[in-house]
Amino acid sequence: MAPTSLRDVRLDFFRGLAMFIIFVAHVPGNSWAQFLPRAIGPSDAAEWFVFCSGFASALAFGKVFEQQGLWLGTSRILHRVWQLYWCQIAVFLIVAGSCVAGTRWLATQDYVVKLNLTRFFAETEQGILHLLTLTYVPNLFDILPMYMVLLLFVPVVMTLRAIRPWLALAFPPALYLTARAFDWNLPAEWWSDRPWFFNPFTWQLLFFTGFALGRGWIRRPPFTAPWLALAAAVMLVLLPLNFDPIWQNVDWIGRLSDAHLWMIEKTDFGPARYAHLLAMAFIGLAFVDRFPDVLRWRSFEPVVKVGQQTLPVFLSTLVLSWSAGMFLDVVGRTALHFALANLAGFALMIAVANITGFYKSQPWRRPRHKLADASAEAPPVARAAAAVGGD
């Protein structure tokens, strides 16, 4: 199997897996959430998503900068950010509308209050203004705004790369350290000092790590025994950081709580999250390299398909997860109902991915006798590029 093909299948698979995990994590009161990766360390699906998005952005946008120049590369980025902006507005309005409908029709609880949208509806003029300027970023709607800012950093990094290659590699860690030292972030509410839940000035470090790997600016360590042992040791050492009973019940460890929170902080992307994600990714990729045909199994095809269409699937997870929570409020949270809610969500995510793939193939442009081939897979590199940068 060619390295390029294998690389892209891995990218699709891990992005798809992150989408399923994000859905499970976003369903309110979901018992399946206890089995997510965050149970084995500080990082979770958000880190997977950002890291893989950086890698995919290198494939989708990096080549445009290198072949077409800074102006066209920047234009391509701005076009994508414009698309993401309207996706953010639309999905917020859809979920906010579902909260109103659920409150009126289900009579189980006030979903506007539950999602903390009360101030938005009470002060609509202010709410609309701040929503459109992204100075109102409520919880659940915080990933896309971060991703938009990360993409806007791409022209900066590519410009630095054109000046001196080492500047492009130095910029992300320098910005990370500066942002953490001076508490840089963006406002998330007009009535409080709450910042964005995902600080783009710090999370860009992970994004551009994936980007640099995708462009070949840095190389991953070889899959040798010493490196694998080091990655396993990092995961083992960081495992207790997410185990609250240790920090709450052991006095001398509890006194380290400030350092502990600094290490695992999600908003400002604590360094333990970075180390844990890299270690976990290294071990996962080593396994896939050792058994390269595993991701070709038919049982993994739905995950790969979801990974090829991450934007529409991600938007659907925000709606589906909240709807699944309403369903559980009505029928009760039993093992059977959890299974129904989660499996139905998975099925609908896969359906969204397949429908999106069908429309992206533009079967109406093909001769009538070739419509049966409309869903044929595109080349792996094209799939990876389309997943992030496609129209």
NUKOL-297346 format. One record per residue (C-alpha): residue in one letter; x, y, z. Coordinates in nm, 4 decimals, m for minus. Last residue first. Example, Ala and Ser with C-alpha at 12.3 -4.5 7.8 and 13.67 -1.06 7.14 Angstrom:
@code: S&x: 1.3670&y: m0.1060&z: 0.7140
@code: A&x: 1.2300&y: m0.4500&z: 0.7800
END
This chain:
@code: D&x: m1.6962&y: 2.3574&z: m0.1805
@code: G&x: m1.4166&y: 2.1376&z: m0.0527
@code: G&x: m1.1606&y: 2.2619&z: 0.1921
@code: V&x: m1.1779&y: 2.0340&z: 0.4920
@code: A&x: m1.3264&y: 1.7035&z: 0.3780
@code: A&x: m1.2560&y: 1.7947&z: 0.0151
@code: A&x: m0.8808&y: 1.7905&z: 0.0754
@code: A&x: m0.8936&y: 1.4502&z: 0.2441
@code: R&x: m1.1085&y: 1.3075&z: m0.0317
@code: A&x: m0.8844&y: 1.4492&z: m0.3035
@code: V&x: m0.5819&y: 1.2900&z: m0.1370
@code: P&x: m0.7632&y: 0.9542&z: m0.1123
@code: P&x: m0.8724&y: 0.9425&z: m0.4774
@code: A&x: m1.2512&y: 0.9758&z: m0.5051
@code: E&x: m1.4751&y: 0.6872&z: m0.4084
@code: A&x: m1.7545&y: 0.5777&z: m0.6380
@code: S&x: m2.0928&y: 0.7214&z: m0.5362
@code: A&x: m2.1852&y: 0.8394&z: m0.8822
@code: D&x: m2.1003&y: 0.5044&z: m1.0424
@code: A&x: m2.4653&y: 0.4102&z: m1.0995
@code: L&x: m2.5120&y: 0.7462&z: m1.2638
@code: K&x: m2.2812&y: 0.6391&z: m1.5468
@code: H&x: m2.5536&y: 0.5493&z: m1.7991
@code: R&x: m2.7080&y: 0.8946&z: m1.7656
@code: P&x: m2.3885&y: 1.0783&z: m1.8520
@code: R&x: m2.2426&y: 1.2576&z: m1.5518
@code: R&x: m2.3109&y: 1.6154&z: m1.4467
@code: W&x: m2.6231&y: 1.5204&z: m1.2498
@code: P&x: m2.4063&y: 1.2868&z: m1.0395
@code: Q&x: m2.2427&y: 1.5821&z: m0.8656
@code: S&x: m2.0007&y: 1.3704&z: m0.6541
@code: K&x: m2.0444&y: 1.6284&z: m0.3785
@code: Y&x: m2.4155&y: 1.5439&z: m0.3675
@code: F&x: m2.3521&y: 1.1743&z: m0.3086
@code: G&x: m2.0792&y: 1.2406&z: m0.0531
@code: T&x: m2.3159&y: 1.4651&z: 0.1419
@code: I&x: m2.5825&y: 1.1924&z: 0.1388
@code: N&x: m2.3274&y: 0.9374&z: 0.2570
@code: A&x: m2.1952&y: 1.1537&z: 0.5386
@code: V&x: m2.5452&y: 1.2543&z: 0.6525
@code: A&x: m2.6512&y: 0.8876&z: 0.6557
@code: I&x: m2.3459&y: 0.7961&z: 0.8645
@code: M&x: m2.4390&y: 1.0679&z: 1.1133
@code: L&x: m2.7992&y: 0.9421&z: 1.1162
@code: A&x: m2.6860&y: 0.5888&z: 1.1969
@code: F&x: m2.4565&y: 0.7080&z: 1.4759
@code: G&x: m2.7362&y: 0.9138&z: 1.6294
@code: A&x: m2.9718&y: 0.6155&z: 1.6157
@code: L&x: m2.7032&y: 0.4082&z: 1.7864
@code: N&x: m2.6588&y: 0.6644&z: 2.0628
@code: A&x: m3.0257&y: 0.7242&z: 2.1363
@code: L&x: m3.1272&y: 0.3576&z: 2.1124
@code: A&x: m2.8370&y: 0.2408&z: 2.3305
@code: F&x: m2.9097&y: 0.5052&z: 2.5938
@code: H&x: m3.2745&y: 0.4013&z: 2.5849
@code: L&x: m3.1875&y: 0.0378&z: 2.6440
@code: A&x: m2.9510&y: 0.1164&z: 2.9310
@code: T&x: m3.2140&y: 0.3363&z: 3.0946
@code: R&x: m3.2319&y: 0.7144&z: 3.0954
@code: G&x: m3.6000&y: 0.7990&z: 3.0684
@code: V&x: m3.8408&y: 0.8172&z: 2.7753
@code: V&x: m3.8984&y: 1.1949&z: 2.7623
@code: D&x: m3.5677&y: 1.3247&z: 2.8962
@code: L&x: m3.3856&y: 1.0634&z: 2.6876
@code: F&x: m3.5488&y: 1.1965&z: 2.3706
@code: M&x: m3.4555&y: 1.5517&z: 2.4675
@code: G&x: m3.0931&y: 1.4439&z: 2.5108
@code: A&x: m3.1003&y: 1.2746&z: 2.1707
@code: S&x: m3.2240&y: 1.6003&z: 2.0183
@code: W&x: m2.9293&y: 1.7832&z: 2.1739
@code: S&x: m2.6898&y: 1.5239&z: 2.0338
@code: L&x: m2.8560&y: 1.5270&z: 1.6923
@code: V&x: m2.8391&y: 1.9048&z: 1.6450
@code: L&x: m2.4747&y: 1.9423&z: 1.7439
@code: T&x: m2.3901&y: 1.6132&z: 1.5730
@code: S&x: m2.5390&y: 1.7401&z: 1.2450
@code: L&x: m2.2920&y: 2.0271&z: 1.2316
@code: F&x: m2.0071&y: 1.7803&z: 1.2845
@code: V&x: m2.1392&y: 1.5573&z: 1.0066
@code: P&x: m2.1658&y: 1.8483&z: 0.7651
@code: L&x: m1.8072&y: 1.9556&z: 0.8471
@code: T&x: m1.6482&y: 1.6115&z: 0.8781
@code: Q&x: m1.7380&y: 1.4649&z: 0.5417
@code: Q&x: m1.4439&y: 1.2320&z: 0.4683
@code: G&x: m1.4219&y: 1.1275&z: 0.8335
@code: V&x: m1.7838&y: 1.0117&z: 0.8221
@code: K&x: m1.6965&y: 0.7871&z: 0.5276
@code: V&x: m1.3971&y: 0.6472&z: 0.7165
@code: V&x: m1.6177&y: 0.5625&z: 1.0146
@code: P&x: m1.8794&y: 0.4027&z: 0.7882
@code: E&x: m1.6085&y: 0.1953&z: 0.6122
@code: F&x: m1.4688&y: 0.0551&z: 0.9369
@code: S&x: m1.6745&y: m0.2671&z: 0.9302
@code: R&x: m1.5761&y: m0.3159&z: 0.5671
@code: W&x: m1.2143&y: m0.3642&z: 0.6669
@code: R&x: m0.9755&y: m0.1304&z: 0.4889
@code: L&x: m0.8691&y: 0.0315&z: 0.8161
@code: V&x: m0.7223&y: m0.3016&z: 0.9287
@code: D&x: m0.5151&y: m0.3412&z: 0.6122
@code: P&x: m0.2185&y: m0.1470&z: 0.7482
@code: F&x: m0.1552&y: m0.3746&z: 1.0487
@code: R&x: 0.1829&y: m0.2555&z: 1.1811
@code: D&x: 0.1272&y: 0.0914&z: 1.0397
@code: V&x: m0.2136&y: 0.1035&z: 1.2072
@code: F&x: m0.0632&y: m0.0004&z: 1.5408
@code: A&x: 0.2137&y: 0.2591&z: 1.5122
@code: L&x: m0.0466&y: 0.5198&z: 1.4247
@code: G&x: m0.2367&y: 0.4495&z: 1.7452
@code: I&x: 0.0796&y: 0.4552&z: 1.9572
@code: F&x: 0.1896&y: 0.7882&z: 1.8093
@code: A&x: m0.1591&y: 0.9367&z: 1.8362
@code: M&x: m0.1792&y: 0.8439&z: 2.2059
@code: A&x: 0.1607&y: 0.9977&z: 2.2775
@code: L&x: 0.0818&y: 1.3140&z: 2.0805
@code: L&x: m0.2576&y: 1.3505&z: 2.2490
@code: H&x: m0.1127&y: 1.2983&z: 2.5972
@code: A&x: 0.1680&y: 1.5499&z: 2.5479
@code: Y&x: m0.0669&y: 1.8204&z: 2.4226
@code: R&x: m0.3241&y: 1.7582&z: 2.6943
@code: A&x: m0.0496&y: 1.7676&z: 2.9587
@code: P&x: 0.0589&y: 2.1048&z: 2.8198
@code: G&x: m0.2718&y: 2.2688&z: 2.9189
@code: F&x: m0.4892&y: 2.3913&z: 2.6337
@code: D&x: m0.5982&y: 2.7373&z: 2.7516
@code: T&x: m0.9652&y: 2.6406&z: 2.7688
@code: K&x: m0.8941&y: 2.2766&z: 2.8528
@code: E&x: m0.6757&y: 2.3111&z: 3.1613
@code: I&x: m0.4845&y: 1.9869&z: 3.2159
@code: M&x: m0.1438&y: 2.1136&z: 3.3281
@code: W&x: m0.2609&y: 2.4397&z: 3.4862
@code: L&x: m0.5295&y: 2.2467&z: 3.6754
@code: H&x: m0.2678&y: 2.0117&z: 3.8217
@code: A&x: m0.0354&y: 2.2974&z: 3.9101
@code: D&x: m0.3172&y: 2.4579&z: 4.1060
@code: S&x: m0.4203&y: 2.1225&z: 4.2541
@code: L&x: m0.0764&y: 2.0449&z: 4.3975
@code: R&x: m0.2100&y: 2.0681&z: 4.7524
@code: G&x: m0.4532&y: 1.7918&z: 4.6583
@code: I&x: m0.1583&y: 1.5560&z: 4.6133
@code: W&x: m0.0523&y: 1.6066&z: 4.9753
@code: D&x: m0.4079&y: 1.5628&z: 5.0970
@code: V&x: m0.5194&y: 1.2561&z: 4.9021
@code: N&x: m0.8998&y: 1.2665&z: 4.8751
@code: Q&x: m0.9844&y: 1.5287&z: 4.6133
@code: W&x: m0.6887&y: 1.5002&z: 4.3782
@code: I&x: m0.6833&y: 1.1209&z: 4.3819
@code: P&x: m1.0628&y: 1.0993&z: 4.3639
@code: D&x: m1.0544&y: 1.3204&z: 4.0497
@code: F&x: m0.8864&y: 1.0735&z: 3.8127
@code: N&x: m0.8083&y: 1.2857&z: 3.5073
@code: L&x: m0.4478&y: 1.3572&z: 3.6028
@code: P&x: m0.4022&y: 0.9927&z: 3.7053
@code: L&x: m0.3439&y: 0.8816&z: 3.3409
@code: L&x: m0.0665&y: 1.1319&z: 3.2712
@code: V&x: 0.2156&y: 0.9046&z: 3.3902
@code: L&x: 0.0775&y: 0.6047&z: 3.1997
@code: M&x: 0.0259&y: 0.8005&z: 2.8790
@code: V&x: 0.3779&y: 0.9422&z: 2.8955
@code: A&x: 0.5192&y: 0.5959&z: 2.9681
@code: A&x: 0.3392&y: 0.4491&z: 2.6666
@code: A&x: 0.4851&y: 0.7211&z: 2.4434
@code: L&x: 0.8357&y: 0.6583&z: 2.5842
@code: A&x: 0.8026&y: 0.2829&z: 2.5329
@code: L&x: 0.6908&y: 0.3399&z: 2.1746
@code: W&x: 0.9912&y: 0.5652&z: 2.1140
@code: P&x: 1.2321&y: 0.3102&z: 2.2626
@code: A&x: 1.0717&y: 0.0171&z: 2.0715
@code: T&x: 1.0841&y: 0.1803&z: 1.7291
@code: F&x: 0.8043&y: 0.3407&z: 1.5302
@code: P&x: 1.0251&y: 0.6186&z: 1.3955
@code: P&x: 0.9774&y: 0.9715&z: 1.5258
@code: R&x: 0.7361&y: 1.1925&z: 1.3309
@code: R&x: 0.8848&y: 1.4246&z: 1.0774
@code: I&x: 0.8658&y: 1.8027&z: 1.0658
@code: W&x: 0.8066&y: 2.0367&z: 0.7743
@code: G&x: 0.6406&y: 1.7526&z: 0.5813
@code: R&x: 0.3349&y: 1.9597&z: 0.4941
@code: G&x: 0.1011&y: 1.7295&z: 0.6891
@code: L&x: 0.3407&y: 1.7093&z: 0.9828
@code: A&x: 0.3608&y: 2.0884&z: 0.9976
@code: F&x: m0.0184&y: 2.1152&z: 0.9830
@code: G&x: m0.0670&y: 1.8583&z: 1.2584
@code: T&x: 0.1676&y: 2.0543&z: 1.4838
@code: F&x: m0.0017&y: 2.3663&z: 1.3522
@code: F&x: m0.3376&y: 2.2608&z: 1.4954
@code: L&x: m0.1853&y: 2.1545&z: 1.8277
@code: L&x: m0.0163&y: 2.4907&z: 1.8807
@code: Q&x: m0.3250&y: 2.6719&z: 1.7490
@code: W&x: m0.5040&y: 2.5580&z: 2.0648
@code: T&x: m0.3254&y: 2.8351&z: 2.2567
@code: F&x: m0.4259&y: 3.1498&z: 2.0680
@code: P&x: m0.7559&y: 2.9886&z: 1.9663
@code: N&x: m0.8740&y: 2.9652&z: 2.3296
@code: F&x: m1.1426&y: 2.6980&z: 2.3269
@code: F&x: m1.4062&y: 2.7967&z: 2.5858
@code: W&x: m1.4033&y: 3.1517&z: 2.4520
@code: P&x: m1.3763&y: 3.3963&z: 2.7403
@code: R&x: m1.6205&y: 3.4660&z: 3.0266
@code: D&x: m1.5876&y: 3.8277&z: 3.1420
@code: S&x: m1.9619&y: 3.8773&z: 3.1693
@code: W&x: m2.2646&y: 4.0456&z: 3.0083
@code: W&x: m2.1467&y: 4.0505&z: 2.6454
@code: E&x: m2.0512&y: 3.6849&z: 2.6407
@code: A&x: m1.7703&y: 3.4832&z: 2.4746
@code: P&x: m1.4878&y: 3.7386&z: 2.4779
@code: L&x: m1.1553&y: 3.6415&z: 2.3106
@code: N&x: m0.8369&y: 3.5091&z: 2.4737
@code: W&x: m0.4942&y: 3.6285&z: 2.5817
@code: D&x: m0.4066&y: 3.5479&z: 2.9412
@code: F&x: m0.0656&y: 3.7259&z: 2.9307
@code: A&x: 0.1584&y: 3.4247&z: 3.0051
@code: R&x: m0.0715&y: 3.1727&z: 2.8414
@code: A&x: m0.1031&y: 3.3786&z: 2.5240
@code: T&x: 0.2715&y: 3.4422&z: 2.5118
@code: L&x: 0.3564&y: 3.0746&z: 2.5557
@code: Y&x: 0.1157&y: 2.9659&z: 2.2825
@code: L&x: 0.2225&y: 3.2455&z: 2.0467
@code: A&x: 0.5870&y: 3.1419&z: 2.0796
@code: P&x: 0.4955&y: 2.7751&z: 2.0366
@code: P&x: 0.3035&y: 2.8528&z: 1.7143
@code: F&x: 0.5565&y: 3.1057&z: 1.5669
@code: A&x: 0.8763&y: 2.9013&z: 1.5957
@code: L&x: 0.7928&y: 2.6488&z: 1.3238
@code: A&x: 0.6911&y: 2.9117&z: 1.0685
@code: L&x: 0.9943&y: 3.1209&z: 1.1667
@code: W&x: 1.2276&y: 2.8260&z: 1.1008
@code: P&x: 1.1350&y: 2.8236&z: 0.7328
@code: R&x: 1.2477&y: 3.1862&z: 0.6851
@code: I&x: 1.0622&y: 3.4499&z: 0.4854
@code: A&x: 0.8368&y: 3.2159&z: 0.2881
@code: R&x: 0.7606&y: 3.0132&z: 0.6021
@code: L&x: 0.6684&y: 3.3341&z: 0.7834
@code: T&x: 0.4173&y: 3.4078&z: 0.5093
@code: M&x: 0.2821&y: 3.0517&z: 0.5356
@code: V&x: 0.2435&y: 3.0934&z: 0.9129
@code: V&x: 0.0546&y: 3.4211&z: 0.8783
@code: P&x: m0.1602&y: 3.2849&z: 0.5937
@code: V&x: m0.2514&y: 2.9851&z: 0.8194
@code: F&x: m0.3459&y: 3.1998&z: 1.1223
@code: L&x: m0.6860&y: 3.2716&z: 0.9706
@code: L&x: m0.7483&y: 2.8966&z: 0.9662
@code: L&x: m0.6952&y: 2.8814&z: 1.3421
@code: V&x: m0.9385&y: 3.1707&z: 1.3869
@code: M&x: m1.2080&y: 2.9847&z: 1.1951
@code: Y&x: m1.1410&y: 2.6655&z: 1.3922
@code: M&x: m1.1928&y: 2.8479&z: 1.7209
@code: P&x: m1.5253&y: 2.9827&z: 1.5980
@code: L&x: m1.6212&y: 2.6295&z: 1.4833
@code: I&x: m1.5452&y: 2.4638&z: 1.8182
@code: D&x: m1.7436&y: 2.6901&z: 2.0534
@code: F&x: m2.1067&y: 2.6227&z: 1.9733
@code: L&x: m2.1756&y: 2.3722&z: 2.2523
@code: N&x: m2.1179&y: 2.6454&z: 2.5114
@code: P&x: m2.2235&y: 2.9903&z: 2.3985
@code: V&x: m2.0071&y: 3.2055&z: 2.1704
@code: Y&x: m2.1253&y: 3.5663&z: 2.1815
@code: T&x: m1.8441&y: 3.7903&z: 2.0612
@code: L&x: m1.8709&y: 3.6077&z: 1.7304
@code: T&x: m1.9677&y: 3.9328&z: 1.5539
@code: L&x: m2.2975&y: 3.7874&z: 1.4314
@code: L&x: m2.3788&y: 3.6393&z: 1.7722
@code: H&x: m2.2858&y: 3.9653&z: 1.9431
@code: L&x: m2.5310&y: 4.1689&z: 1.7357
@code: I&x: m2.8027&y: 3.9029&z: 1.7555
@code: G&x: m2.7731&y: 3.8769&z: 2.1343
@code: Q&x: m2.7715&y: 4.2517&z: 2.1929
@code: E&x: m3.0944&y: 4.2907&z: 1.9984
@code: T&x: m3.2389&y: 3.9733&z: 2.1496
@code: E&x: m3.1895&y: 4.0690&z: 2.5128
@code: A&x: m3.4190&y: 3.8201&z: 2.6907
@code: F&x: m3.3731&y: 3.5537&z: 2.4224
@code: F&x: m2.9925&y: 3.5703&z: 2.4403
@code: R&x: m2.9965&y: 3.6043&z: 2.8195
@code: T&x: m3.1908&y: 3.2794&z: 2.8557
@code: L&x: m2.9658&y: 3.0798&z: 2.6230
@code: N&x: m2.7953&y: 2.8821&z: 2.9001
@code: L&x: m2.8427&y: 2.5434&z: 2.7296
@code: K&x: m3.0583&y: 2.4244&z: 3.0211
@code: V&x: m3.2388&y: 2.7573&z: 3.0439
@code: V&x: m3.3524&y: 2.7405&z: 2.6821
@code: Y&x: m3.4228&y: 2.3720&z: 2.7356
@code: D&x: m3.6863&y: 2.4421&z: 2.9999
@code: Q&x: m3.7882&y: 2.0958&z: 3.1203
@code: T&x: m4.0060&y: 1.7960&z: 3.0353
@code: A&x: m4.3017&y: 1.9790&z: 2.8797
@code: L&x: m4.2303&y: 1.8174&z: 2.5427
@code: W&x: m4.4046&y: 2.0689&z: 2.3176
@code: R&x: m4.3160&y: 2.4120&z: 2.4512
@code: T&x: m3.9691&y: 2.3461&z: 2.5928
@code: G&x: m3.8731&y: 2.1223&z: 2.3024
@code: A&x: m3.9828&y: 2.3820&z: 2.0481
@code: V&x: m3.7840&y: 2.6603&z: 2.2175
@code: C&x: m3.4775&y: 2.4378&z: 2.2488
@code: S&x: m3.5176&y: 2.3247&z: 1.8876
@code: G&x: m3.5140&y: 2.6887&z: 1.7800
@code: A&x: m3.1870&y: 2.7458&z: 1.9663
@code: V&x: m3.0444&y: 2.4350&z: 1.7961
@code: I&x: m3.1441&y: 2.5587&z: 1.4502
@code: L&x: m3.0367&y: 2.9187&z: 1.5182
@code: F&x: m2.6959&y: 2.8049&z: 1.6433
@code: V&x: m2.6524&y: 2.5713&z: 1.3462
@code: A&x: m2.7217&y: 2.8546&z: 1.1019
@code: I&x: m2.4886&y: 3.1106&z: 1.2580
@code: Q&x: m2.1964&y: 2.8682&z: 1.2823
@code: C&x: m2.2493&y: 2.7362&z: 0.9292
@code: W&x: m2.2538&y: 3.0961&z: 0.8111
@code: Y&x: m1.9116&y: 3.1540&z: 0.9622
@code: L&x: m1.7763&y: 2.8228&z: 0.8339
@code: Q&x: m1.8478&y: 2.9229&z: 0.4746
@code: W&x: m1.6817&y: 3.2630&z: 0.5213
@code: V&x: m1.3820&y: 3.0899&z: 0.6838
@code: R&x: m1.3512&y: 2.8698&z: 0.3751
@code: H&x: m1.3559&y: 3.1683&z: 0.1408
@code: L&x: m1.1037&y: 3.3498&z: 0.3578
@code: I&x: m0.8682&y: 3.0518&z: 0.3416
@code: R&x: m0.8913&y: 3.0318&z: m0.0373
@code: S&x: m0.8285&y: 3.4049&z: m0.0648
@code: T&x: m0.5214&y: 3.3645&z: 0.1560
@code: G&x: m0.3839&y: 3.0975&z: m0.0750
@code: L&x: m0.4659&y: 3.3101&z: m0.3787
@code: W&x: m0.2719&y: 3.6050&z: m0.2380
@code: L&x: 0.0154&y: 3.4063&z: m0.0844
@code: G&x: 0.1158&y: 3.2182&z: m0.3968
@code: Q&x: m0.0386&y: 2.9697&z: m0.6363
@code: Q&x: 0.1868&y: 2.6643&z: m0.5932
@code: E&x: 0.3080&y: 2.6925&z: m0.2330
@code: F&x: 0.0002&y: 2.8696&z: m0.0988
@code: V&x: m0.2387&y: 2.6326&z: m0.2766
@code: K&x: m0.0366&y: 2.3322&z: m0.1544
@code: G&x: m0.0844&y: 2.4372&z: 0.2054
@code: F&x: m0.4624&y: 2.4683&z: 0.1702
@code: A&x: m0.6208&y: 2.1240&z: 0.1444
@code: L&x: m0.3286&y: 1.9008&z: 0.2374
@code: A&x: m0.2035&y: 2.1235&z: 0.5196
@code: S&x: m0.5639&y: 2.1747&z: 0.6243
@code: A&x: m0.5972&y: 1.7966&z: 0.6630
@code: F&x: m0.3055&y: 1.7858&z: 0.9082
@code: G&x: m0.4391&y: 2.0820&z: 1.1053
@code: S&x: m0.7852&y: 1.9277&z: 1.1052
@code: C&x: m0.6380&y: 1.6021&z: 1.2362
@code: F&x: m0.4824&y: 1.7833&z: 1.5329
@code: V&x: m0.7939&y: 1.9921&z: 1.5998
@code: F&x: m1.0334&y: 1.6967&z: 1.5837
@code: W&x: m0.8170&y: 1.4636&z: 1.7901
@code: E&x: m0.7714&y: 1.7341&z: 2.0543
@code: A&x: m1.1473&y: 1.7896&z: 2.0700
@code: A&x: m1.1995&y: 1.4130&z: 2.0920
@code: D&x: m1.0273&y: 1.3915&z: 2.4316
@code: S&x: m0.6993&y: 1.4759&z: 2.6026
@code: P&x: m0.6341&y: 1.4549&z: 2.9777
@code: G&x: m0.5937&y: 1.0788&z: 3.0188
@code: I&x: m0.7542&y: 0.7357&z: 3.0060
@code: A&x: m1.1171&y: 0.8313&z: 3.0795
@code: R&x: m1.0854&y: 1.1212&z: 2.8347
@code: P&x: m1.0782&y: 0.8571&z: 2.5617
@code: L&x: m1.4563&y: 0.7995&z: 2.5972
@code: F&x: m1.6070&y: 0.5105&z: 2.7954
@code: Q&x: m1.7717&y: 0.7275&z: 3.0617
@code: A&x: m1.9527&y: 0.9157&z: 2.7842
@code: W&x: m2.1743&y: 0.6113&z: 2.7220
@code: S&x: m2.3849&y: 0.7130&z: 3.0235
@code: N&x: m2.5083&y: 1.0193&z: 2.8348
@code: G&x: m2.6362&y: 1.2876&z: 3.0708
@code: P&x: m2.6655&y: 1.5468&z: 2.7944
@code: V&x: m2.5559&y: 1.4109&z: 2.4536
@code: H&x: m2.2474&y: 1.6180&z: 2.3669
@code: A&x: m1.9862&y: 1.3580&z: 2.4646
@code: V&x: m2.1499&y: 1.0869&z: 2.2516
@code: F&x: m2.1593&y: 1.3163&z: 1.9473
@code: I&x: m1.7996&y: 1.4259&z: 1.9974
@code: I&x: m1.6904&y: 1.0614&z: 2.0176
@code: F&x: m1.8630&y: 0.9787&z: 1.6897
@code: M&x: m1.7004&y: 1.2780&z: 1.5203
@code: A&x: m1.3565&y: 1.1886&z: 1.6613
@code: L&x: m1.3846&y: 0.8426&z: 1.5046
@code: G&x: m1.4479&y: 1.0042&z: 1.1679
@code: R&x: m1.1437&y: 1.2261&z: 1.2063
@code: F&x: m0.9385&y: 0.9211&z: 1.3017
@code: F&x: m1.0596&y: 0.7187&z: 1.0044
@code: D&x: m1.0302&y: 0.9908&z: 0.7418
@code: L&x: m0.6749&y: 1.0766&z: 0.8470
@code: R&x: m0.5756&y: 0.7116&z: 0.8589
@code: V&x: m0.7144&y: 0.6599&z: 0.5108
@code: D&x: m0.5163&y: 0.9631&z: 0.3965
@code: R&x: m0.1869&y: 0.8348&z: 0.5330
@code: L&x: m0.2386&y: 0.4899&z: 0.3870
@code: S&x: m0.2948&y: 0.6351&z: 0.0412
@code: T&x: 0.0127&y: 0.8543&z: 0.0640
@code: P&x: 0.2276&y: 0.5664&z: 0.1931
@code: A&x: 0.1376&y: 0.3394&z: m0.0972
@code: M&x: 0.0000&y: 0.0000&z: 0.0000
END
